Amino acid sequence: MVEFKGSIVPLVTPFKNGAIDEAALERLIERQIEAGSHALSVGGTTGEPGTLSVEERKYLIELALRFIRGRVPLLAGTGTLRLDETLEITQAAYRMGAQGALVITPYYIKPNQEGLYRFFGQVAQAVPQMPIVLYNIPGRAGIEIRVDTVARLRHDFKNIVGIKHSSKDVEYVSELLRRVGRDFKVYCGLEALTFPMMCVGAVGTIAATANWLPKETAQMCQLTLEGRYKEALELHYYGLEANEAIFWDTNPIPLKTVLSWMGLCEKEWREPLGPTTPEIEARLRRMAESYGLIPSIPSKEGHPPVLPDPAGKQYV
């Protein structure tokens, strides 16, 4: 099984005239690989999975694998609130060659812990040779996967290898790794907490900011994994404004707005998401200019430190 570490980038799903924009997806993937991102992910929260049909989600995974061409691993987002759909997408991802599946907590219906155990257990049993990463995102799902439940799943299903933790509760990470062992992989799901969470044992991040700052995110992860904390800390602080900007409006609206100015995709999302306000657009433009994402003078004060190029050093 592939061991995911480092910067695993949750790509936006580019649309054009309402359909998945294949050319834009290829551009986004090429940019990430050239920047040294360690792995890619499609169909996660940033990719608007709730607006995609099951067939579209499978097609998105197929396209991503086609464009990646084996150069980095793919962690496919396969979860929905329905078990049958989750099984269908996960099994399809496995057959197509995705190296792992990211399975979100069923959202809105707020299942109890026994229900979560059975849900994730059935997914793991359906693809016993595929690494499964649980996706704990209580802010959107309305329920948390408790440490006891994760420990039980890890004990009973050996292909449940990790968890994406999208919560400010860093203590959860420490308690989880104490209970299940540090060979269990934790991935930070909140951009601004990547460095702190990796300092207590997370092995990487699935951070939307990497859609804007792929090289800096990969470098910060690499340096932290190597124990070069002082250098990584500089990149942590450098990226804080971009991390905040992701959430000036509902993700991925700010992401796609800036990416469209960069010529990487259309400024298009699916309803019920809508355009942001002129005030937020103005703030985003100033932020994008300050990071050099779009032309501006002057550039952001204090460029990121010159660090080793992560290309070729893959933590997977």
Secondary structure, 3 states (H helix, E strand, C coil): CCCCCEEEEECCCCEECCEECHHHHHHHHHHHHHHCCCEEEECCHHHCHHHCCHHHHHHHHHHHHHHHCCCCCEEEECCCCCHHHHHHHHHHHHHHCCCEEEEECCCCCCCCHHHHHHHHHHHHHHCCCCCEEEEECHHHHCCCCCHHHHHHHHHHCCCEEEEEECCCCHHHHHHHHHHHCCCCEEEECCHHHHHHHHHCCCCEECCHHHHCCHHHHHHHHHHHHCCCHHHHHHHHHHCHHHHHHCCCCCCCHHHHHHHHHCCCCCCCCCCCCCCCCHHHHHHHHHHHHHCCCCCCCCCCCCCCCCCCCCCCCCCC
